[in-house]
Each structure stands twice: as structure tokens, then as C-alpha cells.
Amino acid sequence: LMKDLLEINDRLTRAGKLGPAARLGATAQAVTLRGPGDGMVIDGPFAETKEQLLGLYVIDCANQDEAIAVARDLRRVNPTAVYEIRPIMLYLPGAP
């Protein structure tokens, strides 16, 4: 699978059509903020069946605690939202 995906990425890169892409970090590094008030931080990306990805924020944070603080700020204006917090890695097609 990865070999085939990389072939497509290489073709798109040669054509100048593919810019930088981000990949989600491992689920072991993910936490989820949910619940009333400031919410509760729980390990893992445990989305419920009724939940779905509606969008995402890419925020440059020094560490996970800072990312959780940002998610709490977002929850203050949207208290029913659930925020999965996960590191992302920059993927540059064609770069080692």
C-alpha cells in the first residue's frame, strides 16, 4: 500500500501538484478532551459512533499541555464539542 501511495505522491510531486502534507501521529500519543466545563482529558482517540470529523485545527504548540489549553479555549465557545488532540508530522513528498 505505502509503495503504491508513494508512487502517486512522487508523480504528483514531479507534476508540481502536491505540496506539503501532514500525517497524524500515533494513536498512543493522542488524547481527547470531552465533557462539561473544562472537560476531562482522556487517553486515546475514542470517538463515539455518532461523532465524525467536521474539521481540524493545526496549531503550533510547544507541548501537549499547551494544545489542551487551546482546546479548552475552543470549548468555551463551543461547549458540546469534543476535541481530539494529536501530534502531526510534516510530510514532504520526495524528501528523505
N, C-alpha and C positions, 0 to 999 in steps of 0.2 A: 504494500500500500504506500509506504513512505517513498519508495523508489519511484513509483508512478506519479505521486504527488510532486516530488522534486523535479521530475521531467517537465511537468506542466509549469511549475514555478520558473524553471530555467527558461522555457520557451517564452513565457510572459515577460520575464526579465530582459531577455535578448530583444524582444519587441518594444521594450520601454513602457510596458503597460502595468507592471507590478511594482508598487512602492513598498515601503517597509510594512511589515505585518507583525501583529502581536500574538503570542500564544499564551494561553492560560497556564499558570504554574500548576504543580501537582495538587490534587485534592487534599493531600496530607497537610498542605500549607494553608488551606482555606479555613475561614471562619464565617459564620453567618450571624448577623445582628437582626433579632426579631423580638417581638413582644412589646408590651405597653411601656410608656415613659421613655427612659433612656435605652430600653431594650436590654436583652441578655445576649451576650456573645457566647455562641456555642461552636464547638469544633465541627469543621466539615461543611460542605455544600449540600445541606439536606433540604432541597426544595420539595415542597409538597406537590402532589399531583395537580392541584388546581393552580399552582404558580407557574409562571412562564417568564422567560427573559423578555422584557419590554424595551430594554435599552441598557446602556452601560456608561459609566464614567471612567475615564482614565485620569488618575490623579497621581502626581509625583509626590510621594510621601517618604520620609526618612525611614519609617518602620511601620509595623503593623498597628501599633498603638495610635499613631497619627492617622492612619487610614480609618481606624474605628472611630476616632473623634470626628473625622469628616463625615462618615456615615451617620453618626448621631446628629450632626448639624442638619443633614438632609432629612432625617426622620422628624425633626422638629416642625418642618413644614409639610411633611407627608407621613403622619404617624402610623398609617396602616401598611406602609411599605416594608419589605424585607430586603435587606442588603447583603449580598454575598460578597465577601472581601477576599480577594485572591491576588497574589502577585502575578504580574505578566512579564514575559521576556520578549525583548525586541528580536524579531527575526528578519534578517536581511538576506533575501534570496541571493544566492551566488557567493555569499561571504562565508568564510570558514567559521 
